[in-house]
Amino acid sequence: MKRKLPALAITLLAGLMIHVSGMAADATESGAAIAKAKETIRDAESKVQLWTTSDILLQDAQNAAAAGDFDLAVALANEAGLHAELAVATAEKEKQVWQKSVPK
């Protein structure tokens, strides 16, 4: 029984390492994440609600992709997209409630 436990642990660890290494992002995935973030940022910009952090994160994502760090590029692009999505949500909320803010 004592010999089976280390062998089982090693097998599970090896399986986990193979699974994690298979999850690494590549240039295509990072490019898609950057393109999606750019599209969301354009949407936020068209609503005049773009956050300053979105462009900075997008630029960092592009730099990470150029340096070959695709995992970081995907994470930064996703964060930039999230900031843009939140900016769009803010713009839509403001559009709905602006009338309540006008003095009568």
C-alpha positions as CSV (number, residue, x, y, z in Angstrom):
1,M,0.0,0.0,0.0
2,K,2.8,2.4,0.8
3,R,4.4,1.8,-2.6
4,K,1.2,2.4,-4.5
5,L,0.6,5.9,-2.9
6,P,3.8,7.5,-4.3
7,A,3.2,5.9,-7.7
8,L,-0.3,7.2,-7.8
9,A,0.8,10.6,-6.8
10,I,3.4,10.7,-9.5
11,T,0.9,9.5,-12.1
12,L,-1.6,12.2,-11.1
13,L,1.0,14.9,-11.1
14,A,2.2,13.9,-14.5
15,G,-1.3,13.9,-15.8
16,L,-1.9,17.4,-14.4
17,M,1.3,18.7,-16.0
18,I,0.3,17.3,-19.4
19,H,-3.2,18.9,-19.0
20,V,-1.8,22.3,-18.0
21,S,0.8,22.3,-20.7
22,G,-1.9,21.6,-23.2
23,M,-3.8,24.7,-22.0
24,A,-1.0,27.2,-22.9
25,A,-2.1,29.9,-25.3
26,D,-0.6,30.3,-28.7
27,A,-0.3,33.1,-31.2
28,T,-3.7,32.4,-32.7
29,E,-5.5,32.5,-29.4
30,S,-3.7,35.7,-28.3
31,G,-4.5,37.3,-31.6
32,A,-8.2,36.4,-31.3
33,A,-8.3,37.8,-27.7
34,I,-6.6,41.0,-28.8
35,A,-9.0,41.4,-31.8
36,K,-12.0,40.8,-29.5
37,A,-10.8,43.4,-27.0
38,K,-10.2,45.9,-29.9
39,E,-13.8,45.4,-31.0
40,T,-15.2,46.0,-27.5
41,I,-13.0,49.0,-27.0
42,R,-14.3,50.5,-30.3
43,D,-17.8,49.9,-29.0
44,A,-17.0,51.7,-25.7
45,E,-15.3,54.5,-27.7
46,S,-18.4,55.0,-29.9
47,K,-20.5,55.5,-26.7
48,V,-18.0,58.1,-25.5
49,Q,-17.3,56.1,-22.4
50,L,-13.9,54.5,-23.0
51,W,-11.8,53.9,-19.8
52,T,-8.2,55.0,-20.0
53,T,-7.1,51.6,-18.7
54,S,-8.5,49.7,-21.7
55,D,-6.0,51.1,-24.2
56,I,-3.1,50.6,-21.8
57,L,-4.0,47.0,-21.2
58,L,-4.5,46.4,-24.9
59,Q,-1.0,47.8,-25.6
60,D,0.5,45.7,-22.9
61,A,-1.3,42.6,-24.4
62,Q,0.1,43.4,-27.9
63,N,3.6,43.9,-26.4
64,A,3.4,40.5,-24.6
65,A,2.2,38.8,-27.8
66,A,5.1,40.4,-29.7
67,A,7.5,39.1,-27.0
68,G,6.0,35.6,-27.3
69,D,4.3,35.5,-23.9
70,F,0.9,34.4,-25.3
71,D,-0.6,33.5,-21.9
72,L,0.1,37.0,-20.6
73,A,-1.2,38.5,-23.8
74,V,-4.5,36.6,-23.6
75,A,-4.9,37.6,-19.9
76,L,-4.2,41.3,-20.6
77,A,-6.5,41.3,-23.7
78,N,-9.3,39.7,-21.7
79,E,-8.8,42.3,-18.9
80,A,-8.8,45.2,-21.5
81,G,-12.0,43.7,-23.0
82,L,-13.6,43.5,-19.5
83,H,-12.8,47.2,-18.8
84,A,-14.4,48.1,-22.2
85,E,-17.5,45.9,-21.4
86,L,-17.9,47.7,-18.1
87,A,-17.5,51.1,-19.8
88,V,-20.2,50.1,-22.3
89,A,-22.5,49.0,-19.4
90,T,-21.8,52.3,-17.7
91,A,-22.8,54.2,-20.8
92,E,-26.0,52.2,-21.2
93,K,-26.9,52.8,-17.6
94,E,-26.3,56.5,-17.8
95,K,-28.4,56.6,-21.0
96,Q,-31.3,55.0,-19.1
97,V,-31.1,57.2,-15.9
98,W,-30.0,60.6,-17.2
99,Q,-33.5,62.0,-17.2
100,K,-33.7,61.4,-13.4
101,S,-30.7,63.6,-12.9
102,V,-32.1,66.6,-14.7
103,P,-33.7,69.1,-12.3
104,K,-37.3,69.8,-12.8
